[in-house]
Structures are given as C-alpha cells and as structure tokens.
Amino acid sequence: MSTLIQLEILRTLRNKRYVFFTVLYPALMYFFFINAYGQHGTAGGVSAKSYFMVSMATFGAVGAVLTGSAQRISLERKTGWTRQLRLTALPGRAYATAKICACAVTTLPAILVVFALGAVEGVRLDAGQWLGLVAALWAGSFVFAALGVALGYAAEPNAVQPIVMIVYMLMAAFGGTWFPVSGTLQTIARFNPVYLYNRLAVFVHPGASFDTAAAAGLVAFLAVFVAAAAFLYRRDAQQA
C-alpha cells in the first residue's frame, strides 16, 4: 500500500492543474483579499492578513483533496483501473486508504505556501502556534479527502467535476472562506465542514483556545464520509 501512496503523491505533484488551482490560486487570492481590506484591515475580529491566511490555506487544502481524489477515482473507474486492482492482492480498504492518505499529504504545499506569504506580510505567531496550525489544518484535510473518495465513487467522470465544484464553492461561500460569517448564517454554518475546518485555527487568536466543538464536528463528518465511501466502493464492486 505504501508504494501506491507514493505513486499517488508523485502523480498529483506532477499535475500542473494541481499546482495552479490548489497552490498558486489560493496564494493569489490571499493577496487580493488583504489588498481589498487594506494594510490594517480586520476581518472576523482579527487582522485581515491573519484571517485570510487561514481561509485561503483551507481553501487550497480542500480543493487539493476534493478535486484530486474525486476526479481521479471516477476516471479510474471508467478506464477499468479500479477493477484491475480488485484482481490483485490489494484489499479494497487499502485502495481507499491509500487515496485518502495520498490526497491529505498533497494538502501540505497548499497550506505552507499561503502561511509563508502570511509570514512575509507580517503575520506573527510563535513557533508552537505555527506548528500547531499546520498540524491542525493538515489533520482536518482528511475529512475532505474522505468526501472526495465518496464523490469519486458516487458520480460518473462527465458529472463529477461540476458536482465537486458546486459542493466545493457552496461550502466555501457559507463556511467563512470568502468573508466572516455571523448571526443566523453562522448558526447554519456550524453544520458546514468547511466552517468547522476554519475554526480549527482560532486558538492562535489572542485570548482564544482550541475549538473542541469544531474538532468533534469534523470527526463526526469524517465518520460519515468514510462510511459513505465504503458503501459506495462496495456498490461499485458489485456492479463491476
């Protein structure tokens, strides 16, 4: 399984679309937002530079795992690659696990590039906070990797891309990625995994602590998405 994970990671990192849409695009959007808010602008009660550093990092991370896993799995189903793998000694759970792990690893460039830009722009955190932030966002990306696997088994190749983009953009729009959410919208957003994902970063704000409720919510979403991926994988195997 480790060999399959390595191959998946290398294949993703060599993909020019991955490099642009999940690494460079969030970085460009970060500059857009901090310039729109101004040098000393605030968002969500903190500096705009800090707020959008996190939201653009999560935006890139979610994009990396959703688009990468869903579209690739759907294409592999169409070409018969997954059927070929089922004829080998590789268990189905190992294939799904390899996909989730490989996708989660590829989120690191998306996170680190935006964080580096934030540091250059003046975001100041101590070493422990930087490391904790990277670890929290990386761990949270497994939730969306599982969702990507589920979507890859749920949709055909000609439909998976628009489905992923709709899901991706709706979760981002109402999850605090483009602007801070408050009031009724914030109440609704608590059922949005992207909002909970962004909440993993609040512990670096002055006087704030780690949001255990957001972490618990993401664990619940992870369980749901993994169960859905397992069910859809079995269904696909029966239809093959």
C-alpha positions, 0 to 999 in steps of 0.5 A: 500500500505504501508504494501506491501512496507514493505513486499517488503523491508523485502523480498529483505533484506532477499535475500542473492543474494541481499546482495552479488551482490548489497552490498558486490560486489560493496564494493569489487570492490571499493577496487580493483579499488583504489588498481589498481590506487594506494594510490594517484591515480586520476581518472576523475580529482579527487582522485581515492578513491573519484571517485570510491566511487561514481561509485561503490555506483551507481553501487550497487544502480542500480543493487539493483533496476534493478535486484530486481524489474525486476526479481521479477515482471516477476516471479510474473507474471508467478506464477499468483501473479500479477493477484491475486492482480488485484482481490483485492482492490489494484489499479494497480498504487499502485502495481507499486508504491509500487515496485518502492518505495520498490526497491529505499529504498533497494538502501540505504545499497548499497550506505552507505556501499561503502561511509563508506569504502570511509570514512575509506580510507580517503575520506573527505567531510563535513557533508552537502556534505555527506548528500547531496550525499546520498540524491542525489544518493538515489533520482536518484535510482528511475529512475532505479527502474522505468526501472526495473518495465518496464523490469519486465513487458516487458520480460518473467522470462527465458529472463529477467535476461540476458536482465537486465544484458546486459542493466545493464553492457552496461550502466555501461561500457559507463556511467563512472562506470568502468573508466572516460569517455571523448571526443566523448564517453562522448558526447554519454554518456550524453544520458546514465542514468547511466552517468547522475546518476554519475554526480549527485555527482560532486558538492562535487568536489572542485570548482564544483556545482550541475549538473542541466543538469544531474538532468533534464536528469534523470527526463526526463528518469524517465518520460519515464520509468514510462510511459513505465511501465504503458503501459506495466502493462496495456498490461499485464492486458489485456492479463491476 
